[in-house]
Each structure stands twice: as structure tokens, then as C-alpha cells.
Amino acid sequence: MTASVLIIGGSSGIGDALAKHYLASGTQVSVISRQPAPSQPQLIWLQDTLDSEQRSASVIAEALTHQPEIIFICNGVLHDKHAMPEKTIRQLDIDVLTARFSSNVQIPALYLKLLFSYLCKQPAVKLLTLSAKVGSIGDNALGGWYSYRISKAALNMLIKNLSIEVGRLNKTAAIVSVHPGTTDTALSAPFQANLPEGQLQTPAATAERLAKVAQELTAKQSGNLLNWDGSVLPW
């Protein structure tokens, strides 16, 4: 049984479900979030307002005292009150693109930088960053959703790069990006109407599937973009 898990972005729909899943199994769960701690005394809750790299480094250092065996990074934004995904490049707004890069690439990159030393020395550590199938260049047959697709493709490259560097120093580490599947959260809410029956998963079901992927993850898979069932998706 996994003894300790760290969930970064733990107040998101999937992050929260992962925390509940692991708590139910008796695992020690640490959460990093911009949100203040909820009334869940079982959680080790660390608030990171992302005001400075120094602040984030302090939060990561505290989280790593619990020696997590599995780390999830769940930060990411598809849409917000300012903008929905673009249907055409004519709708592209550079400010929106910049915002998506901040949420989907820059914040995960900061945390990965701060986790680097730990990933290089912790035996059999596993890190899973939530990405998206629409970030796969090889799988893209529909186009559209420019800001989200571009930023998730960049995230996948970030993970690939990091896996190579960490792999030189820690051959037991497994670092991957994962498509969690369509989950009933605020992120997917505007796009659920026309989904095929059975495709939409509850957060609890998605958390269970992701935990299974994490459990079965090996160093040989490091650097891949994985689907929610553990199969490899094209870049």
C-alpha cells in the first residue's frame, strides 16, 4: 500500500477526488493549493499563493518532509469567465493564450523545478501530471481549442524533457503526463451535452482509475503521455 501521496492543485475537482480516494485507503495525503485549508483534519494542507518562487519552494520543502511515493500535479485551466476554447484562430486572444500557458505550463514547470532534486534521489518515485488527449499532436484530427491544445502540448514536452534529465540520475523514477478522461467537473461542464453514453466519469471514478495507473506505473513508461487506462497516447 502507498504510504504517502502529494497532490498539487488539490482543490480542483480531480485533485479533491484523488485526496479523498487515498485518504479512504489509509494513505497519508498532503495537498498543495492556492485555496485555504478546508475542514478536513486528516489532510496535510499547504497553501501556496504562488506569490513568489521562494514561497513555493518553502511549501514544497515542507511537503517533501512526508516523503511522498506518488506525486500528482493537477493544475490546469480549459476555460474561465473571460474566455471559452476557440473554434477558430480568428478567435485567438493573446492575453487568453498567455493565461492558459501560465496555468497549464508555467505553474507545473515551477513545481517540477522545485521537485527536481527529490525526483533525482527518491527511489521508485512516481510523478503524474494531468494533461489532456487534445494536447496530443498525433491524435489531433479536429483542430480548434488553440490555447488549450497548444499549452497541453507544451506541458507534454515539459514532462518528456524532465523524464530524460531525471532518468540520467534516477533510473527508478517514473514521470508521465496523463489524460484523465472526461470527468464531471467544472472544467468539462459546458461540453457534456453531446458526450456518448458512458464517457462522462464521476470524479471518484476518475480518481480510482488514476490511482490504478499510478500503482502500475514503472520507470520504463517514464516520459510518456498515458491515457486514463494506462495505455500510451501519441505525442
C-alpha positions in Angstrom: 0.0 0.0 0.0 1.2 3.5 -0.8 2.2 5.3 2.4 2.3 8.9 1.3 0.9 10.9 -1.6 1.3 14.5 -2.6 -1.4 16.2 -4.6 -0.5 19.6 -6.1 -3.6 21.5 -7.2 -5.6 19.5 -4.7 -8.7 21.8 -4.6 -9.5 21.0 -8.3 -12.3 18.6 -9.0 -10.0 15.7 -9.8 -7.4 16.7 -7.2 -10.0 16.7 -4.4 -11.3 13.3 -5.6 -7.8 11.9 -5.5 -7.3 13.2 -2.0 -10.5 11.5 -0.8 -9.6 8.3 -2.6 -6.2 8.0 -1.0 -7.5 9.0 2.4 -10.1 6.3 2.3 -7.3 3.7 1.7 -5.4 4.9 4.7 -2.7 6.7 2.8 -1.1 9.9 4.2 -2.2 12.7 1.9 -0.5 16.1 1.5 -2.2 18.8 -0.6 -0.8 22.0 -2.1 -3.4 24.5 -3.2 -3.9 28.2 -3.6 -7.1 27.8 -1.6 -7.2 27.9 2.2 -7.5 24.6 4.1 -10.9 23.0 4.3 -12.2 21.4 7.4 -10.6 18.0 6.7 -8.2 17.4 9.6 -6.9 14.2 8.0 -5.3 16.2 5.2 -1.9 17.8 5.4 -2.9 21.1 3.7 -0.3 23.5 2.5 -1.5 26.8 1.0 0.7 28.3 -1.8 -0.5 31.6 -3.0 2.2 31.5 -5.8 3.3 35.0 -4.9 7.0 34.1 -5.3 9.2 31.2 -6.2 10.7 31.4 -2.6 7.2 30.9 -1.1 6.5 27.9 -3.4 10.0 26.4 -2.6 9.2 26.6 1.1 5.8 24.9 0.6 7.4 22.1 -1.5 10.1 21.6 1.1 7.5 21.1 3.8 5.5 18.7 1.7 8.6 16.6 0.9 9.3 16.0 4.6 6.5 13.4 4.3 8.4 11.6 1.6 5.7 11.1 -0.9 6.0 8.0 -3.1 3.4 9.3 -5.6 3.0 12.9 -6.7 0.1 14.3 -8.8 0.1 17.7 -10.4 -3.5 18.7 -11.2 -3.2 22.4 -12.1 -4.8 23.4 -15.3 -7.5 25.6 -16.9 -9.6 25.0 -20.1 -12.0 27.9 -19.8 -12.9 30.6 -17.3 -15.3 33.6 -17.1 -13.1 35.5 -19.5 -12.9 33.0 -22.4 -14.1 29.7 -23.8 -12.0 27.5 -26.1 -11.5 28.9 -29.6 -13.3 27.3 -32.5 -11.1 29.2 -35.0 -7.8 31.0 -34.9 -9.8 34.2 -35.6 -11.0 34.0 -32.0 -7.5 33.7 -30.6 -6.7 36.3 -27.9 -3.1 36.6 -26.9 -3.9 37.5 -23.4 -6.0 34.3 -23.1 -3.2 32.3 -24.6 -0.8 33.8 -22.1 -3.2 33.0 -19.2 -3.5 29.3 -20.4 0.2 29.0 -20.6 0.5 30.3 -17.0 -2.0 27.8 -15.7 -1.2 24.8 -17.8 2.6 25.1 -18.3 4.3 27.7 -16.1 2.8 26.6 -12.8 3.5 22.9 -13.3 7.0 23.9 -14.6 7.7 25.8 -11.4 6.7 22.9 -9.2 8.7 20.4 -11.3 11.8 22.6 -11.0 11.3 22.7 -7.2 10.8 18.9 -7.1 13.8 18.1 -9.3 16.3 17.2 -6.5 13.7 15.0 -4.8 12.8 13.2 -8.1 16.5 12.5 -8.7 17.2 10.8 -5.4 13.9 9.2 -4.2 13.8 5.5 -5.1 10.9 4.4 -7.3 9.2 7.8 -7.1 6.2 8.3 -9.4 5.0 11.7 -10.7 1.9 12.1 -12.8 0.9 15.4 -14.3 -2.7 15.8 -15.5 -2.6 16.6 -19.2 -5.2 16.1 -22.0 -5.6 13.9 -25.0 -6.3 17.1 -27.0 -2.7 18.0 -26.3 -1.6 15.1 -28.5 -0.3 16.4 -31.9 -0.6 13.0 -33.5 -4.1 12.4 -32.3 -5.4 15.8 -33.4 -7.9 15.4 -36.2 -10.4 18.1 -35.3 -8.4 21.3 -34.7 -9.8 24.2 -32.7 -9.2 24.9 -28.9 -6.0 26.6 -29.8 -4.9 27.9 -26.4 -5.7 24.7 -24.5 -4.2 22.4 -27.2 -1.0 24.4 -27.5 -0.5 24.7 -23.8 -1.1 21.0 -23.1 1.2 20.0 -26.0 3.9 22.2 -24.3 3.2 20.5 -21.0 3.7 17.1 -22.6 7.1 18.3 -23.9 8.0 19.6 -20.5 7.3 16.2 -19.0 9.2 14.4 -21.7 12.2 16.7 -21.2 12.2 16.3 -17.4 11.9 12.5 -17.6 15.1 12.4 -19.7 17.0 14.5 -17.3 15.8 12.8 -14.1 16.3 9.4 -15.8 20.0 10.0 -16.1 20.3 10.4 -12.3 17.5 8.1 -11.0 16.7 5.2 -13.2 13.8 4.1 -10.9 11.8 7.3 -11.3 8.6 7.3 -13.4 7.5 10.7 -14.7 4.5 10.9 -17.0 1.6 13.1 -18.2 -1.9 11.5 -18.1 -5.2 12.2 -19.8 -7.7 11.6 -17.0 -10.7 11.1 -19.3 -13.8 13.3 -19.4 -14.8 13.9 -15.8 -17.9 15.6 -14.4 -16.2 18.7 -13.1 -16.4 22.4 -13.7 -13.8 22.1 -16.4 -15.9 19.8 -18.6 -19.4 21.1 -17.6 -20.0 23.3 -20.8 -19.1 20.3 -23.1 -21.0 17.4 -21.6 -24.3 17.7 -23.5 -23.3 15.7 -26.6 -21.0 13.1 -25.0 -21.5 9.4 -25.9 -23.2 7.5 -23.1 -20.7 6.2 -20.6 -17.9 8.6 -21.5 -18.5 11.0 -18.6 -17.0 9.8 -15.4 -17.6 10.9 -11.8 -14.6 12.5 -10.1 -14.5 9.4 -7.8 -14.3 7.0 -10.7 -11.6 9.1 -12.4 -9.6 9.2 -9.1 -9.8 5.4 -8.9 -8.6 5.0 -12.4 -5.7 7.4 -12.0 -4.7 5.7 -8.7 -4.6 2.4 -10.6 -2.4 3.9 -13.3 -0.1 5.3 -10.6 0.1 2.0 -8.8 1.0 0.1 -12.0 3.4 2.8 -13.3 7.0 1.7 -13.9 10.2 3.5 -14.8 10.0 2.0 -18.3 7.0 4.2 -19.0 8.7 7.4 -18.0 8.3 10.3 -20.4 5.0 9.0 -22.0 1.6 10.6 -22.4 -0.7 8.0 -20.9 -4.5 7.6 -21.3 -6.7 7.1 -18.2 -6.4 3.3 -18.7 -2.6 3.3 -18.7 -2.2 2.9 -22.5 0.2 5.1 -24.3 -1.1 8.0 -26.4 0.7 9.5 -29.4 2.6 12.7 -28.9 
